[in-house]
């Protein structure tokens, strides 16, 4: 096997659940670094800003030499780049705590004068109710019709709908499964009749997100992804050329997740937790 030089680690469900660390997670991360394997933390955050996530992990025991600010890669960073690239004015269905990372104002709040030309969806329980979703739907329909009239070529069109991610559900702090943003994205896509070309999905499982997390000078085959979401973490990483995809049975893992659909590259191995994943990685080093 190619020597592993970097391990990409999912956060929620793999390293911690709510304000509790997965048993042995901190020591496992330390063991990787002690064996000259760099680590990057990848998260499809929908609730907390990067600063809040860093502070949470520091409070859980991560030292700053183990968890540097540039070691945390979030989907909000990718979303901000898309918004700035296309000069979009998105109507935001996101937690207000994320607005600083996005450089945006929350949709529907003191914004009567804003001419929205897109919609950005995260996980915002206080925003994803009928009136807000209907406002978002109307913006999508209006902008879709404008683009049709102006005959804007598909290749030149910025996204109408930006999804921080499409996760169907997550393991919540109370131990139960809760709805993710994927259902709300699907609702708006279906209602507005959007094509996939009209939608930009940030973070995992997009190949660009995985590649952006790999340190310079390290190749995808020298990288491992460890996560609890078989599609967004593991299959997404494998399709991006990551050398090894490891599924952990913590967090949102459900029995049978490891069974790949036809045509999909399933996990290389399924382990009990991040602890066993690290043991497996280090045991296979050349």
Backbone torsions as a table, in degrees:
resi	resn	phi	psi	omega
1	UNK	NA	144.4	174.9
2	UNK	-61.1	138.7	178.4
3	UNK	-59.8	132.9	178.5
4	UNK	-83.3	124.7	-179.8
5	UNK	-109.8	-23.3	179.0
6	UNK	-141.2	140.3	173.5
7	UNK	-118.3	126.2	175.6
8	UNK	-94.4	125.7	-174.6
9	UNK	-118.4	125.8	169.0
10	UNK	-67.9	155.2	-179.2
11	UNK	-97.2	-78.0	-174.0
12	UNK	-65.0	121.2	-178.9
13	UNK	95.7	-17.9	179.9
14	UNK	-112.3	-46.3	177.7
15	UNK	-98.0	-38.6	-178.9
16	UNK	-150.1	163.1	168.6
17	UNK	-129.1	113.3	-174.6
18	UNK	62.1	-127.4	-178.9
19	UNK	-100.6	23.8	179.2
20	UNK	-124.1	129.9	175.9
21	UNK	-70.9	144.9	166.8
22	UNK	-62.9	130.3	-178.2
23	UNK	-50.5	126.3	177.5
24	UNK	84.5	-1.4	-174.8
25	UNK	-64.8	-43.7	-178.1
26	UNK	-63.6	-47.1	179.4
27	UNK	-63.0	-35.8	178.9
28	UNK	-64.3	-42.4	178.1
29	UNK	-64.4	-41.3	178.5
30	UNK	-62.6	-37.7	-179.4
31	UNK	-64.2	-38.9	177.3
32	UNK	-60.2	-49.2	-178.3
33	UNK	-63.7	-39.9	178.3
34	UNK	-62.4	-24.1	178.4
35	UNK	-100.6	23.3	175.0
36	UNK	61.4	33.2	173.5
37	UNK	-109.2	118.3	-179.5
38	UNK	-76.2	154.2	179.8
39	UNK	-127.6	143.9	173.0
40	UNK	-128.5	139.5	179.3
41	UNK	-103.2	121.9	-178.8
42	UNK	-111.3	129.4	179.1
43	UNK	-141.4	138.7	170.4
44	UNK	-91.4	75.2	-176.0
45	UNK	-73.8	139.5	175.5
46	UNK	-130.7	-4.1	-176.7
47	UNK	-120.0	-37.9	-170.8
48	UNK	-116.6	146.4	175.2
49	UNK	-74.2	167.7	177.6
50	UNK	-58.6	-42.7	-179.4
51	UNK	-61.5	-43.0	178.8
52	UNK	-64.7	-39.6	178.8
53	UNK	-64.9	-44.5	178.3
54	UNK	-60.9	-46.9	-179.6
55	UNK	-62.1	-37.6	178.7
56	UNK	-63.3	-44.3	-178.9
57	UNK	-69.8	-36.6	175.3
58	UNK	-62.7	-40.7	179.3
59	UNK	-65.5	-27.3	179.0
60	UNK	-81.7	-4.6	174.7
61	UNK	118.1	-3.6	178.3
62	UNK	-72.2	126.9	176.3
63	UNK	-81.5	156.3	-176.1
64	UNK	-69.4	-21.2	176.1
65	UNK	-77.8	-18.8	176.3
66	UNK	-90.8	-38.6	-178.8
67	UNK	-119.6	88.3	176.1
68	UNK	-81.0	157.1	-177.5
69	UNK	-57.3	-38.2	-177.8
70	UNK	-80.8	1.5	175.8
71	UNK	-85.9	-10.5	-178.7
72	UNK	-103.4	114.8	-178.2
73	UNK	-110.5	123.1	-176.8
74	UNK	-119.8	157.4	177.7
75	UNK	-71.2	-21.5	178.4
76	UNK	-68.1	-31.3	175.5
77	UNK	-62.3	-43.6	179.3
78	UNK	-65.5	-39.6	179.9
79	UNK	-64.1	-40.9	179.4
80	UNK	-61.5	-39.6	179.0
81	UNK	-63.1	-40.5	178.9
82	UNK	-65.7	-45.1	179.7
83	UNK	-59.9	-44.0	-179.0
84	UNK	-70.9	-39.0	-179.3
85	UNK	-59.1	-44.6	-175.7
86	UNK	-98.8	3.2	-179.4
87	UNK	54.0	46.3	-177.9
88	UNK	-80.2	155.1	172.5
89	UNK	-123.0	81.1	-173.3
90	UNK	-82.1	142.3	169.4
91	UNK	-78.9	121.8	-168.3
92	UNK	-103.0	122.6	170.2
93	UNK	-108.5	73.9	-176.7
94	UNK	-140.5	165.2	173.8
95	UNK	-65.3	140.0	-179.4
96	UNK	-61.8	-25.1	-179.9
97	UNK	-64.7	-17.8	-179.1
98	UNK	-90.5	-11.3	-171.1
99	UNK	-63.4	-32.9	178.0
100	UNK	-63.8	-41.8	177.9
101	UNK	-63.9	-34.4	-176.6
102	UNK	-87.7	-17.7	-177.0
103	UNK	67.7	34.7	-173.4
104	UNK	-131.1	166.7	173.6
105	UNK	-101.4	150.0	-179.2
106	UNK	-70.2	136.2	-179.9
107	UNK	-63.2	138.7	175.9
108	UNK	83.7	7.4	-178.9
109	UNK	-123.0	108.5	-179.1
110	UNK	52.9	44.3	-172.5
111	UNK	-131.5	26.7	-176.2
112	UNK	-60.6	-25.6	-176.3
113	UNK	-90.9	-5.2	-176.4
114	UNK	-81.6	131.6	175.4
115	UNK	-95.3	93.4	-178.3
116	UNK	-71.0	143.7	177.6
117	UNK	-128.0	13.7	-180.0
118	UNK	-169.4	173.8	178.9
119	UNK	-132.5	138.0	177.7
120	UNK	-119.3	124.9	-174.8
121	UNK	-117.9	128.9	171.0
122	UNK	-124.0	-146.3	175.9
123	UNK	-112.3	102.2	-175.9
124	UNK	-134.7	86.9	-176.7
125	UNK	-53.6	-34.8	-178.1
126	UNK	-78.4	-9.8	-178.3
127	UNK	-110.7	-21.6	-174.1
128	UNK	-90.2	59.7	173.3
129	UNK	-115.4	175.1	-167.8
130	UNK	-53.8	-50.2	-174.1
131	UNK	-61.4	-44.6	179.9
132	UNK	-65.9	-44.1	178.8
133	UNK	-63.8	-36.8	178.7
134	UNK	-68.6	-38.9	175.0
135	UNK	-59.5	-44.1	179.3
136	UNK	-63.2	-42.8	178.1
137	UNK	-58.3	-45.2	-178.8
138	UNK	-64.8	-37.8	177.2
139	UNK	-63.4	-43.8	179.3
140	UNK	-62.2	-44.3	-179.4
141	UNK	-65.2	-42.5	-179.9
142	UNK	-63.8	-45.3	-178.5
143	UNK	-70.9	-36.1	177.1
144	UNK	-61.5	-43.5	178.9
145	UNK	-66.3	-39.5	178.7
146	UNK	-61.5	-44.2	-179.1
147	UNK	-66.1	-35.1	178.3
148	UNK	-64.9	-44.3	-179.8
149	UNK	-65.2	-37.3	-178.4
150	UNK	-85.4	-1.3	176.9
151	UNK	51.4	48.5	178.8
152	UNK	-74.7	125.8	-178.0
153	UNK	-62.0	144.1	-177.6
154	UNK	-55.5	-43.3	-176.8
155	UNK	-64.9	-22.0	-176.7
156	UNK	-100.0	-2.9	-174.7
157	UNK	-83.2	131.2	170.0
158	UNK	-73.2	163.0	-178.9
159	UNK	-66.1	144.4	173.2
160	UNK	-83.8	-39.4	-176.1
161	UNK	-122.4	121.7	177.6
162	UNK	-107.2	121.9	179.5
163	UNK	-108.0	123.4	177.4
164	UNK	-60.4	-32.9	164.1
165	UNK	-172.4	174.3	-175.1
166	UNK	-116.2	22.5	-179.0
167	UNK	-58.2	134.6	-177.9
168	UNK	-75.7	-36.1	-178.3
169	UNK	-158.9	168.5	179.2
170	UNK	-143.7	161.6	175.2
171	UNK	-85.9	117.3	-174.3
172	UNK	-86.5	171.3	-176.4
173	UNK	-62.2	-26.1	180.0
174	UNK	-84.4	3.3	177.9
175	UNK	93.7	-13.1	179.5
176	UNK	-92.0	166.8	175.6
177	UNK	-85.0	140.1	178.4
178	UNK	-129.2	154.2	179.0
179	UNK	-57.9	138.2	170.9
180	UNK	-96.8	-175.2	-178.8
181	UNK	-75.7	-12.8	-175.1
182	UNK	-56.3	-39.4	-179.7
183	UNK	-65.1	-36.8	179.6
184	UNK	-72.5	-36.6	175.4
185	UNK	-62.8	-45.8	179.9
186	UNK	-63.1	-38.4	178.5
187	UNK	-59.5	-49.9	-178.9
188	UNK	-68.1	-38.7	178.5
189	UNK	-61.9	-46.3	-178.6
190	UNK	-66.4	-47.0	-176.7
191	UNK	-64.6	-39.5	-177.6
192	UNK	-89.2	-4.2	179.1
193	UNK	64.3	42.9	-177.6
194	UNK	-84.8	141.7	171.8
195	UNK	-83.4	165.2	176.9
196	UNK	-60.6	-29.5	179.2
197	UNK	-68.5	-14.9	178.7
198	UNK	-87.4	-6.5	-172.1
199	UNK	-118.2	136.8	173.7
200	UNK	-116.9	119.0	179.0
201	UNK	-100.7	126.8	-177.4
202	UNK	-92.6	162.4	172.7
203	UNK	66.3	-157.7	177.9
204	UNK	-66.4	140.1	13.1
205	UNK	-102.7	25.2	-177.0
206	UNK	-70.7	138.7	-178.6
207	UNK	-60.1	-37.9	-178.4
208	UNK	-61.1	-35.2	-179.3
209	UNK	-67.9	-44.0	177.6
210	UNK	-63.3	-45.6	-177.9
211	UNK	-63.6	-36.7	-179.9
212	UNK	-66.3	-23.8	-178.3
213	UNK	-83.0	-19.2	-176.9
214	UNK	-76.5	126.3	-179.2
215	UNK	-59.8	151.2	178.9
216	UNK	-59.5	137.0	179.3
217	UNK	90.8	-3.7	178.2
218	UNK	-114.6	136.2	-176.8
219	UNK	-95.3	158.7	176.8
220	UNK	-54.2	-41.1	179.3
221	UNK	-63.9	-18.0	178.4
222	UNK	-91.2	11.5	-173.1
223	UNK	-120.8	146.8	177.3
224	UNK	-122.8	142.0	173.1
225	UNK	-112.6	131.7	178.1
226	UNK	-123.0	124.7	-179.8
227	UNK	-161.5	172.0	-178.2
228	UNK	-102.2	-4.2	-179.8
229	UNK	-107.9	109.6	-172.3
230	UNK	-61.5	-35.8	-176.5
231	UNK	-84.6	-51.6	-174.9
232	UNK	-74.7	-37.1	-178.9
233	UNK	-87.8	-57.6	-167.8
234	UNK	-84.0	-56.6	-178.3
235	UNK	-65.1	-40.0	177.0
236	UNK	-58.2	-43.5	179.5
237	UNK	-66.0	-43.2	179.9
238	UNK	-61.9	-41.9	179.4
239	UNK	-67.8	-21.3	177.4
240	UNK	-87.6	1.5	177.6
241	UNK	91.4	6.4	177.3
242	UNK	-62.0	138.6	-170.9
243	UNK	-63.2	-35.8	-174.9
244	UNK	-146.2	133.6	177.3
245	UNK	-117.2	119.3	-176.7
246	UNK	-114.9	126.0	178.1
247	UNK	-100.3	129.0	178.1
248	UNK	-102.2	147.8	-178.1
249	UNK	-92.1	42.8	174.8
250	UNK	-122.4	178.1	176.8
251	UNK	63.5	-127.1	-174.9
252	UNK	-85.5	-0.1	-179.1
253	UNK	-51.3	135.6	174.8
254	UNK	-124.7	144.1	-179.8
255	UNK	-54.7	129.2	-179.1
256	UNK	97.7	-7.2	179.5
257	UNK	-58.0	-30.3	-174.6
258	UNK	-73.8	-11.1	179.2
259	UNK	-78.8	109.7	-174.9
260	UNK	-74.4	145.4	172.6
261	UNK	-71.7	162.1	179.4
262	UNK	-56.2	130.1	177.3
263	UNK	85.9	-3.6	-179.9
264	UNK	-100.9	147.8	175.3
265	UNK	-89.9	107.9	-178.1
266	UNK	-75.4	-177.8	179.7
267	UNK	-64.3	148.1	176.5
268	UNK	-72.4	-32.4	178.4
269	UNK	-156.3	149.9	175.7
270	UNK	-115.4	127.7	-176.3
271	UNK	-127.8	167.8	-175.5
272	UNK	-69.7	-36.1	-176.6
273	UNK	-165.7	-179.3	177.6
274	UNK	-58.3	-31.2	-179.9
275	UNK	-62.0	-50.2	179.4
276	UNK	-67.6	-32.8	178.3
277	UNK	-62.0	-44.6	179.9
278	UNK	-66.5	-40.9	177.0
279	UNK	-59.4	-41.5	-179.8
280	UNK	-65.0	-44.7	-178.9
281	UNK	-61.8	-49.0	-175.9
282	UNK	-69.7	-31.1	179.2
283	UNK	-69.1	-23.5	-177.4
284	UNK	-97.4	1.6	179.7
285	UNK	-65.3	143.3	178.7
286	UNK	-72.3	NA	NA
